[in-house]
């Protein structure tokens, strides 16, 4: 139907405004091309909002509040499942985006739109001459959202629960401790507002690591009181505090009037999950949301051309890849892994999915970071005939495998393109598409022979992918990967202060990784955030978060 797009926009708007019953909405959805699961989710969201009594309870009447000048509704593709920063990331970016820098913050943070580290809950720090001891001076007169005072003991409590697996608040899913606290020997409150961290080796990434979302500080009082139910009562120190959370509908923050950095301009910030890019864009155009956290690149120009909208772009440190578990067939055979390298058309992904807003993959380190080596893009050119020859030589015991992928946004299309490229060389990829939480659970359980994923630099340092993905325990659990030379180079780079020498170490390590063909580096995408033109100071965060303390509505 020629008018499906406009009819779909109208339908979504009427649902948001609660003008349709669930039955009417679901019936009409199929006629305008909305898939039943998505239509059901939208109907459930509308029903939850409609059922709220005026002025009551947990369900926010978004359509009404969104019209207020000091309320902003932001939609992201991923589900939010957890508001405990120690556990965030295990379920995907749906936890990280709304939480990092908005609800929670750490001792350090990144300047908005940058990977430059600046003070946050630590107003300053001292470093010993040997680079092993850091003394952080905690910002005075800061309180958590529940009124608990921030002091060094509170920070110590947060860090030790991640470091000590026997701590009563160390829960399954604390996976980022190996990154945030890499080479940390001890953490101790050495004064009321003084925290001392001692390292095993003088690594150069500690300040950036402490700016990662997983190093966010939460109220010990709230954590001790609510335990595993902390997320429903989350209390931290950020510019926004939790008002209420209706799971699978919306997450609502209000301004923290006592924020140490000054009260944010917004009164209320509403987070919604809209997995489908088309529906998210429609919601932006019809006015039911103010910010669309991710815009499909095919739609970017329409946003730019719309006088009531804006498109924010900026540096985005992200690498997309297809990785293999070399312990599982058929990828226990290096020739099969090499064949897949030659089979995949990266340029096709760049054009079909990202409309050219994509740098074709080289090594794991993305452009703009120390160690990026664009010459690695020439190691495996698209050559289906060579791929077929390698498969013929390898004689794998099986030519069919399960390819794990994610369900939201552009991931299904990337999976289909890869599936098609592999079929052309005689390999059958059975796409297993999962929501983020289940997807990462399967990866961590070593059950995926191959998977499509990405990596965003949480700490703005090449170590974040090089050590975390190829040397840390997840290298073994996800890819069965162990290369002593790679490990040695990554460990050397962690303590190398000369940037030129450090970059060379990463270049050497990447060459070895590509020779092992443990992953196909697909490429490095750009990013576009759509918003109403009334939103001021919106910036793309290079680390993938969306920090909104600096925005306002004109």
C-alpha positions, 0 to 999 in steps of 0.5 A: 500500500502506497500510504502505509508509512503515513498510516502507520505513523497515524496509528502509532500516534493514536495509540500513544494518545490512547485513542484506540482500544487494544483490539482495534490497534492490533487489528489495524496494525497488520494492515499497515505492516506492523509485525504482531510482536511489535504491535503487541508491545506497543499495545501493552505500553498504551494499555499500561499508560491508560490504566493509570489513575490520574496522579497515581502510581508507577505508570507515566502518562507519557503523551501528556507529560511529553508536551511539557517543556521540561520533560524529554522522552528518549527512545532506544532500541534495547530493553532496560533490564538492570539499573545496578552499574556493576551488573550493567553490560551483561544484558546489553546497552539497554542498561548502560545508555539510560544509566551511565552519566544520568543516574549513576557516575564514577570517580571520573567521567568523560567530558560530554561528546569526548573520551577526555577524562575529567573529575567526577565524584573524585575532585582530584587525585595523586599518583605515586612516582612508580605509577602504582598508587592512586589517592583519590580525594572524594568530592565533599558534601555529595549525597546519594538520591536516598540521602546517604552521604557519599564518602570514601567508605561508600566508594570502597563498598562499591568496589570491593563487592566487584573485586571479591567474589565472596562478598555478599553483594557480588552477584552473577553477572558482574562481568566488567570487574576484569576490565574496570579493576584490571591489575588492581591489588587493593582498594581502601578508604584511607580517610573520610574522603580519601580512597587509595587504590594500589595496582599490581602493575603501573597500567596506564588505563586506570582513570579511563577504566573508572569512568566506565559505566560499571564503575558507577557508585551507588548508595550502600544503604539502598544496596544493603536494603534491597539486595538483588531488587536494587534496580527497582529502588536504584539510588546513586549520585547522578543528575537524575534520580529514579522516579519509577520504572514500569518494566517493558514500558518506560523508565522515568527519571526526575531532576536531582535538585541536589546534584553537585554539578548543578540541577539539570535543566530538565524536570523529567526524563523518560526512557522508552524501548522501541526496537524497530528503527521504523517505528522509532522514527515514526514516533519521533516524526509524530511527536510522541518522543523527543529523542530517537537514540538511533536512526537508520542511516537510510532515514538520516537525510529525511530527518535532516530535511525535516525543519522540526527535527535535527540529526546529531552526528559525531565520533562513535568508537565502535567495531562490528564483527563476526567472531568464531569459537575455535573450539567448536566445529566447523571453526576448529579448522583455521581454513574454514575461518579463513574461507569465511573471511574471504566470503563476506562482502564488507562493502555490501554491508557498508552500502546496504545497511549503513548507506556508506556511513561505514569504514570497512573493517581492518583490525579490531582497533577502530579509526581514531584510536591508537593502533588503528591499522588500515592496511589490515583491510587488505588481508582478506579481500572479498574473494568468493572463489578463494573461499570455495577453494579453502573450503574444498581443502579443509574438508570440514566435517560439517558445513552447517552451523548456528550463527547467533545474532541480535534481534534489534535494529540493523542486526537482522539485516547484517545477519541475512547478508552474511548468511547469503554470502556464506550460502554462495560458498556452500556454507549454511548459516542457521540464524539464531536471533536472540534478545540481548540478554539471552544472546550474551548469556549464550556467548558467555556459556561458550554455546555459540559456534559463531556470533555477530556482535560489536564492541564500543570502547567503554574507556576510550582506550584500545586496551578495552577491546584488545585485552578484554576480547583477546586476552581476558577470560572472555576470550576463552569463554566466547571464542576459545581463543588463546595466543601467548604472543597476543597476550604478551603484546597486550600486557606490554601495551598496558604499561607502555607510556610512550604512545608511539611504542604502544601503538606499535604493540597493538599493531603487532597484536592485531596482525597475529589476531587476523592471521588466526582469523578468529573474527571477521572485522566487518567495519566501523559504523557512524551514528545518528541520533534524531531529535526535535529541533527544540532539544539543545546541546545534544551530542553523540557520545563516542562510548555509546552512552547518551549523557543528557545532563547538559541538554535543555528544551527551547 
